[in-house]
Amino acid sequence: MNINSLNENDFESNPNNLIFLKNLVEDSYSTICLDSAFSVFKSINEILYLIYSDYKKSIILYNLLNNQKIIEIKNAHNDFILIFRHYLDKINNMDLILSISPYDNNIKLWKVSNLECILNLTNVNNFGRLEAGCLLYYENNNYILSSNCNYDHISDPIKIFDFKGNKLKEINNSSEVTKFIDIYYDFKLYKTYIITGNTGFSKSYDLKTNKIYKIYDDSDYDYHISLIINNINDKIHLIESSIGGFIRVWDFHSAILLKKIDIKSNYGGQILYGLCLWNKKYLFIGNNKKQILLLELKHYKVLKQFQCNNGSIITIKKIVHSKYGECLISLGVKGAIQLWIIKQ
């Protein structure tokens, strides 16, 4: 998930000193306008994994500690696989991966240990392609959420499935296309929210009531690609990137716009994609200029632009490596997944 889970003072490394180290793999497949094109995570048995797809529609499990491909499942979907989400199944104590192929309209669930497919949801949307999905642990059960879709004024709602493939309910409150979906749990209020980035607005839903909680709208129509929650001193901020070239920071519970950073105008016509928090103090942003931007969140200032030469940077994830410490993993549309480390 994109929700930040680190404590604010866990690490104090300086992201200004980030340097490119190497290409981990060069055969990944991705596309623009979608975040979460790969997943990176530490498994329950303490292995640091990368999971991604290639041009052959294969799913590949890669060990980041010994730099080896572990398992490859060929033709894992009938079309290109564009989204991966990691999930820890607390009920069965195992790591799972959700994979989505928008064009074959399928969601699959895989056991990470052997890449066994344990669930295949077919024809999830009736009228359009899937563009997002996530996993949810709620009231001692596991669930899958699929994205809303609306093409030619025909709407497919957000759908919630159990792990047996049964559709349990629909959330019908959107006339847009959901580009990003995730879950946020407010530990203070003991409430679970769905957060979505759409073709018009970003939104949050109260999972218990299935109703819209807040709409994050500044009257500037935009495509909202990646969202992330940042909790600083009990202030919950929703941060989002957009194709229009803006970073917006919202008060999550009031939907008040706290800051709007015009990256496109100030830094040369940039379209913004994936987001990644760095210890709650910094934000990394992928763009269409083959760059990763570093933004500090105290004064909302861009500190540095890291050149990648790997096409538009779609997805960025943070890891803590046993050898390199805090690192970034990035993916551009040219297919290389790259490792960035802090220069000592």
C-alpha positions in Angstrom: 0.0 0.0 0.0 1.0 3.6 -0.5 0.0 4.5 3.1 3.1 5.5 5.1 3.8 3.1 8.0 7.1 4.3 9.2 7.6 6.3 12.4 8.7 9.9 11.8 12.1 9.4 13.5 12.9 5.9 12.4 15.5 7.2 9.9 17.3 10.4 9.4 19.1 9.8 6.1 19.3 12.7 3.7 17.5 12.1 0.5 19.4 14.9 -1.2 22.3 12.5 -1.4 20.4 9.9 -3.4 22.3 8.4 -6.4 21.5 5.9 -9.1 23.2 2.6 -8.4 22.0 0.1 -11.1 19.2 -1.4 -13.1 17.8 -4.3 -11.2 15.9 -5.6 -14.3 15.4 -4.3 -17.8 12.5 -6.3 -19.1 9.6 -4.8 -17.1 6.4 -3.7 -18.9 4.5 -0.6 -17.8 2.3 2.2 -19.2 1.6 5.8 -18.3 -1.2 7.1 -16.1 -1.2 4.1 -13.7 0.7 3.9 -10.4 1.7 0.6 -8.7 3.2 -1.0 -11.8 5.4 -3.1 -9.6 5.4 -4.1 -5.9 8.3 -4.3 -3.5 8.0 -5.7 0.1 9.6 -7.6 2.9 7.9 -11.0 3.3 6.9 -12.7 6.5 10.1 -14.8 6.2 12.2 -11.6 6.0 13.0 -11.8 2.3 13.0 -8.6 0.3 11.0 -9.2 -2.9 10.3 -7.3 -6.1 7.4 -8.5 -8.2 6.7 -7.2 -11.7 5.6 -8.2 -15.2 7.3 -8.2 -18.6 6.3 -7.9 -22.3 5.4 -11.6 -22.4 2.7 -11.1 -19.8 4.7 -13.1 -17.2 4.7 -12.4 -13.5 8.3 -12.5 -12.1 9.3 -12.8 -8.4 12.7 -11.3 -7.8 14.9 -11.5 -4.7 16.4 -8.1 -3.9 18.9 -9.4 -1.5 20.7 -11.8 -3.8 19.5 -10.1 -7.1 18.0 -13.2 -8.6 14.8 -14.1 -10.3 13.1 -16.7 -8.2 9.8 -17.7 -10.0 8.4 -16.7 -13.4 4.8 -17.5 -14.3 4.4 -17.1 -18.1 1.2 -15.8 -19.6 -0.2 -15.1 -16.1 -3.0 -13.0 -17.7 -4.5 -12.9 -21.2 -3.2 -9.4 -21.7 -0.6 -7.0 -20.2 -0.4 -6.8 -16.4 -0.2 -3.2 -15.3 -0.9 -3.2 -11.5 0.5 -5.1 -8.5 -0.4 -4.7 -4.9 1.2 -6.6 -2.0 -0.9 -7.7 0.9 -0.2 -9.5 4.2 -3.0 -12.0 4.9 -3.3 -11.8 8.7 -5.8 -14.6 8.8 -3.6 -17.2 7.1 -0.3 -15.5 7.9 1.0 -15.4 4.3 2.0 -12.8 1.7 -0.3 -12.3 -1.2 0.0 -10.3 -4.5 -3.0 -8.8 -6.4 -2.4 -8.5 -10.1 -4.6 -6.6 -12.5 -4.8 -6.7 -16.3 -7.0 -3.8 -17.4 -7.6 -5.0 -20.9 -8.6 -8.6 -20.1 -10.7 -7.2 -17.2 -9.3 -9.7 -14.7 -8.0 -9.6 -11.1 -5.9 -12.4 -9.8 -4.6 -13.2 -6.4 -1.3 -15.1 -5.9 0.5 -16.7 -3.0 3.9 -15.2 -2.9 5.7 -18.3 -1.7 5.1 -20.2 -4.9 3.1 -17.8 -7.1 0.1 -20.1 -7.0 -3.0 -18.4 -8.3 -5.7 -18.8 -5.6 -8.4 -16.6 -7.1 -9.2 -15.4 -10.5 -12.0 -12.7 -10.8 -13.0 -12.5 -14.5 -15.1 -9.9 -16.3 -15.0 -7.6 -13.2 -16.3 -4.6 -15.1 -19.2 -4.8 -17.5 -18.6 -1.6 -19.6 -14.9 -0.6 -19.3 -11.4 -1.6 -18.3 -10.0 -2.0 -14.8 -7.5 0.7 -13.8 -7.0 0.1 -10.1 -7.6 -2.3 -7.3 -6.5 -3.1 -3.7 -6.9 -5.5 -0.8 -8.5 -4.9 2.5 -8.6 -6.5 5.9 -11.8 -5.4 7.6 -13.7 -6.9 10.6 -11.6 -10.1 10.6 -12.1 -10.8 6.9 -10.2 -10.3 3.7 -11.6 -8.4 0.7 -10.7 -7.2 -2.8 -11.8 -3.8 -4.1 -12.0 -3.1 -7.8 -12.0 0.4 -9.4 -14.9 2.4 -10.6 -15.1 2.8 -14.4 -17.2 5.1 -16.5 -16.9 5.2 -20.3 -19.5 6.6 -22.7 -21.7 7.6 -19.8 -22.1 4.0 -18.7 -20.8 3.4 -15.1 -19.3 0.4 -13.4 -19.2 1.0 -9.6 -16.5 0.2 -7.1 -17.0 -3.5 -6.2 -16.1 -5.4 -3.1 -15.4 -9.1 -3.3 -14.5 -11.8 -0.7 -11.7 -14.2 -1.2 -14.1 -16.8 -2.6 -14.8 -14.5 -5.5 -18.3 -13.5 -4.4 -19.3 -9.9 -5.1 -20.6 -8.6 -1.7 -21.6 -5.0 -2.5 -21.1 -2.0 -4.8 -20.4 1.6 -4.2 -22.3 3.7 -6.8 -21.3 7.2 -5.9 -19.0 8.1 -8.8 -19.6 9.1 -12.5 -15.8 9.1 -13.2 -13.0 6.7 -13.9 -10.9 5.6 -10.8 -7.2 5.8 -11.6 -6.1 4.9 -8.1 -7.7 3.2 -5.1 -6.4 2.4 -1.6 -7.4 2.0 2.0 -6.7 4.3 4.9 -7.4 3.3 8.5 -7.7 6.1 11.1 -6.4 4.6 14.3 -7.7 7.6 16.3 -11.3 7.3 15.1 -11.2 3.5 14.5 -12.6 4.0 11.0 -11.7 2.6 7.6 -11.9 4.8 4.5 -11.5 4.1 0.8 -9.5 6.8 -1.0 -9.7 7.2 -4.8 -8.0 9.3 -7.4 -10.3 9.9 -10.3 -10.6 11.6 -13.7 -12.3 14.6 -12.0 -11.7 14.6 -8.2 -10.1 12.7 -5.4 -12.6 11.2 -3.0 -12.8 9.3 0.3 -15.6 6.9 1.2 -16.7 5.7 4.6 -16.4 1.9 4.2 -19.1 1.2 6.9 -21.8 3.3 5.2 -20.6 3.0 1.6 -21.1 6.7 1.2 -18.8 9.5 0.1 -17.0 11.0 3.1 -15.2 13.9 1.4 -14.6 15.2 -2.1 -11.3 16.9 -2.6 -12.0 19.4 -5.3 -10.4 22.8 -6.1 -12.6 23.4 -9.2 -9.6 22.6 -11.5 -10.5 19.5 -13.5 -7.6 17.1 -13.5 -6.6 13.4 -13.7 -5.5 12.3 -10.2 -3.0 9.5 -10.5 -1.4 8.7 -7.1 -2.5 9.4 -3.6 -0.8 9.0 -0.2 -1.6 9.7 3.4 0.8 11.5 5.7 0.2 11.6 9.4 2.2 14.4 11.1 1.5 15.3 14.8 -2.1 13.8 14.4 -2.7 16.0 11.4 -3.9 13.7 8.5 -2.8 15.0 5.1 -3.9 13.6 1.8 -1.3 14.2 -0.9 -2.0 13.7 -4.6 -0.3 14.0 -7.9 -2.0 14.8 -11.2 -1.5 14.8 -15.0 -2.1 18.5 -14.8 1.2 18.9 -13.1 0.0 19.8 -9.6 0.8 18.4 -6.1 -2.2 19.0 -3.9 -2.1 18.7 -0.1 -5.5 18.4 1.7 -6.6 18.1 5.2 -8.1 14.6 5.0 -11.1 15.1 7.4 -12.1 18.7 6.4 -11.2 18.5 2.7 -9.6 21.9 3.0 -6.9 22.5 0.4 -3.7 23.3 2.4 -1.3 23.7 -0.5 -1.3 23.5 -4.3 2.2 23.2 -5.8 2.3 24.1 -9.5 5.1 21.8 -10.7 4.1 22.1 -14.4 4.5 25.9 -14.6 7.5 26.2 -12.3 9.6 23.3 -13.5 8.9 22.9 -17.2 5.6 21.4 -18.3 5.7 18.3 -16.2 3.0 15.6 -15.9 3.2 13.9 -12.5 2.7 10.2 -11.7 3.7 8.0 -8.7 4.4 9.4 -5.2 6.6 8.0 -2.4 7.0 9.4 1.1 10.4 9.6 2.7 10.1 9.6 6.5 7.1 11.9 6.5 9.4 14.9 5.7 10.0 14.5 2.0 8.0 13.4 -1.1 9.4 11.8 -4.2 7.5 12.3 -7.4 7.8 10.7 -10.8 7.2 12.8 -14.0 7.2 12.6 -17.8 10.6 14.3 -18.1 12.5 11.2 -17.1 13.0 12.6 -13.6 12.3 11.9 -9.9 11.6 15.1 -8.0 12.4 15.6 -4.4 9.9 17.9 -2.5 10.4 18.8 1.2 7.0 19.0 2.9 7.7 21.7 5.5 7.9 24.5 3.0 6.6 22.6 -0.1 9.8 23.3 -2.0 11.4 21.2 -4.8 14.9 20.5 -3.6 16.3 18.4 -6.4 15.5 16.8 -9.7 17.1 13.4 -10.3 17.6 12.5 -14.0 16.7 8.9 -14.8 16.8 8.5 -18.6 14.3 5.7 -18.4 11.2 7.3 -19.9 8.4 8.7 -17.8 8.8 7.6 -14.2 5.5 5.9 -13.3 6.0 4.1 -9.9 8.4 4.8 -7.0 8.7 2.7 -3.9 10.8 3.0 -0.8 12.6 0.0 0.8 15.1 -0.6 3.6 17.9 -2.8 2.3 20.2 -4.8 4.6 23.2 -3.7 2.6 22.3 -0.2 1.3 19.9 1.1 4.0 17.1 3.3 2.8 16.6 3.1 -1.0 14.2 3.9 -3.8 13.0 1.6 -6.5 11.7 3.3 -9.6 10.1 2.2 -12.9 10.0 4.1 -16.2 8.0 3.2 -19.3 11.2 2.1 -21.1 11.2 -1.1 -18.9 14.1 -0.8 -16.5 13.5 -1.0 -12.7 16.2 1.0 -11.1 17.8 1.1 -7.6 18.7 4.4 -6.0 20.7 4.5 -2.8 21.9 7.2 -0.3 25.5 8.2 -1.1 27.6 7.7 2.1 
